[in-house]
């Protein structure tokens, strides 16, 4: 799935971590609406803003997208420079695009002309789909957005980058596609399914904790255990503490499943022996993300 560009503010500018943070803070202060794209290793990090508020942060590749805490995305670029792009959009467009984590492919490489296009649009409207329509024609590639079955129309702009959204522009473009034909790809989902997925994701995000790695120097401590404060496990509502397993993500984005155990007064730290840390390439002071496995 390709994320359509908006109006470029900055495009493919390589910045160190400190400058990325400054840029994000500036966008918040300037009531920015649009998204920031961070080109990470094998994936992209997308941060959506509406009026300076961060709506959602998403990690995506060519086929999948997954909602992630912003801190988790930024943690991956602390030790490196990153290529950054920033695109301006309207609030309604951000509202649709920030739901891409829930979209599924409805049509892939589907050739349409007049009758086929009307049929497709009627289906999207009848089933209240929200999503992104990629249209490949002899004039190039453009995008239309649909929100609960209605094409997104913006009163103040003809288009935002690759996204056609002005009322007249959308009408003319649909007429062009009906006459000339095109190939479309549609990634969308029904409204009720989006709400269900969003609720589940928010529940999962609440479980993710950012903890600082601490080396455990206790002589009799087991070498394969990661200790964390008992209040965190209580907050998760884990019943079988003896078989506690954790998903632990390193600063480089590698996820490991490790054995967990509770301890008192660890606060914002997670501790393990030197051998355990070395095994998964961690050192004291690293910031990791953890959550219980299902």
N, C-alpha and C positions, 0 to 999 in steps of 0.2 A: 504494500500500500504506500502510495506517494502522498506526502502532505503538501497541499498547494501553498505556494508562496503568497504573501500579502504585499503591500507596498514596502519596499526595502528601506529601512532606516540605517542599518549596518549589514554588510553581507560578507561572509567568509573572512572576518578579521581575526587574526590569531592574537589571543590575549593570555597573560598569565592569570592564575587563580585570583590574585588580589584585585586585578582590574575587572574580572568577571563579576566579582562581588560588588564592586563600586558601580558597575553598569546596572546590575539588578536593583541596587538601592536607589540609583537615580531614576530608573523607570517607575519605581514605586512612588517616589516623591513627585514625579511629573504626571501622575495619573494616567500612565500609559495603558493603551488597550491594544492587544496583539499577542505575539508570542516571540520567545527567544529560543533559538535552536543551537544546542551545543553538540558538536560532532565528537562523540566519544568513541572508544575503541569498539568497532563492529556494530555499535548502536548509536542512536541520537537521543539526546535528552531535550525534551520540549517543555517549556515553561509558559503557561498561558496566563495573561493578565487581563483584567477588566477594571478600568478606572484606577489603575495603580495597585489593585489587589490581586494577589496570586490566586488564581482559580484552581489550577491543577498542574501537577508536573507529571510527565509521561515519558517512559523509555520505549523507544520503538526501533524496529528494524524493517526489512522489506516485507515481512509477513505478519508480524505481531506488534502489539503495543500493550504496555502494562503501566498502570498508575504506580508511581513511586513517591515517597516523601522527598521534598526538595533537598533536604540535608543529605539524603542518600545519593542523589545525583551529584551534588556539589562535592561530596566527599571523594568522589572518584577522580576529580581533576585537581586536587590540592597539590600534587607533586608534578604537574605538567602544564604546558600551554595548551590551549584548546581553540579550535576554529569556531567563531561565534557569528550568528546572523540574527538580526532582529527585524520583524515585519509588523507593520501597522495594519490593524483590521478594525471592523466595527464591533460593538459589543455583541450583537446577535450572531455574527459570524464566529466570534470566539466561543459563544455559547454552544454552537453546533460542533465546531472542531475539537473542543476540549472533551467531547464525549467519544472521541475516536476509539478509546479503549474498549468500548462496547460494540463497535461495528463489526459486522461480518460481511463477506462477499456475497452479494445477491446476483450480480451479473458480471461475468468476466469475458472480455473480448467479444461482446455481443454487438452484432451489426444491426443498426437501426435505420429506418427511413420513416416516412410519414406515419403509416399505420402502427408500426412497431413502437415508435416513440410515444405516441398517444397511449398505447396499451401499457407501456412501462410506467409512464407518469400517473396513469389512473390507478395502477396497483400501489404505487408509493403513497398516493393520496388516500386511498381507501383503507389501507392498513396502518396509516399514521406513522410512516417511517421517518426517521431522522438520519441524515448521513451526507456523504460526499459523492457527487456524480462526476466522474472523469470522462471527458468527451474528447476523442481523438479524431480530428477531421483533416481535410486537405489544408486547412489554414493553421494547423498546429493543435496543441493541447490546451484545453481550458476546463474550468471547473464550475459546476453549479452546486449549491447547497440546498438541502431540503430539511425543513424543521417541522416535525409532526405532520408530515404530508403536504406541506406548503413550500413552494420554492421561496428561498430567502431573497427578499427584495429590500434594497437599501435606498432611502429617499435622497441621500446626499452624495452618493458616488455612483459612477457607472460601473466601476470595477475596483477591486482591491488586488493588485498584482495579477495573478492567474485566475482569480475568482470573479466571474461575471455576476453582478448583483443589482445594477440599475434596472428599473422597471422596463424602460424601452429597450435597453441592451439585452435583457433576458428574452424579451419577446422576439426581437430580431434574430437572436442567436438560435432560438428554438425553430423559427421559420427556416433559417439557413440549414439546420441539421435535417429538418423534415424534407427539404428539397434535395440537398446534396448527399445526405447520408453521413454516417459516422460510426465509429466503434466506441462503445461505452463500457466503463467499469464502474460498478456501483457498490459502495461499502456503506451499509446502513443497518439499522435495527429498529424494531417497533418500540414505541414509547414506553409501554409497560415493562418490556424486557430491559430497557436501558435503566429504568428506575430500580429494578430488582438487582441488576449487576452493580449499580452504583452503591446501593446499600451494603451489599456483601463486601465490596472493596473498601468502603469506609470502615467497616468493622475490622477488616484485616489490617488496615493501616494503623488503627488505634493500638494494635498489639505490638507493632514494631518499636523497638527501643534502640536508641543510640547510646552505646556505652564505651568507656575508655578501657583499653587493655592494660591489665596489671599483672606482672609476673608473680606467681605464687611461689614463695620460698620455703613453705612448710615441708619439713623433711619427710613426713609420713603421708603427704597428700598423694592421691592417685594421679598417675600421669595422663590419664585420658579424660579427665573431668574438667568442665568449665563451670566455675562457681559464680553465681550472681545473687543479688540481695533477695531475701525471701519475700519482701513486699512486692517485688515485680511479679513473681510467680503467683502470689495471692491475687494480684490485680488481674492477671490472665484467667484466673479461675481454674487452674490446672489441678486436677484431683489426684492423679497418680504421679506424685513427685518422684517416687523411686525410679520410674522409667522415663523421666523427663528428657526429651530430645529437643535440641535447638537448631534452627536454621541460622547460621552465622555467615554474614557477608563481609568479606575483607574490604579494605579501602580500594583494592583493584577490581572489585565487582565479582569476585569468585565466591560462590556459595558453598558452604560445607555443612553437613549435618553432624552435630557433635553431641556428646552426652552432657547433660546439665545437672547441677545440684545447687541447693540453696545454702546461703550463709548469712550471717547477721552483719549489719553495719558496713556493707560494701558500697552502698549508695549508687553512684553513677559509674561504677567500675565492674568489669568482668575479669576474673582472674583464672589463670591456668599455669601449669608448670612450664619451665623454659622449653622442655622437650615438646610439649603439646603446641606451644606457640610456634616453635621452629618448624614443626611438621606442616603447618598451614601458612607459613611465611608471614607470621605476625610478630610484632615486637611491642614492648611496653610503650604506652602512649598512643598507639594506633586507635582510631575511632572505628568501631564496627557496628553493624546493624544486626539485631537479633530478634527472633520471634519463635514461639513454640511451633513445632511441627504439628500437623493435624492428626 
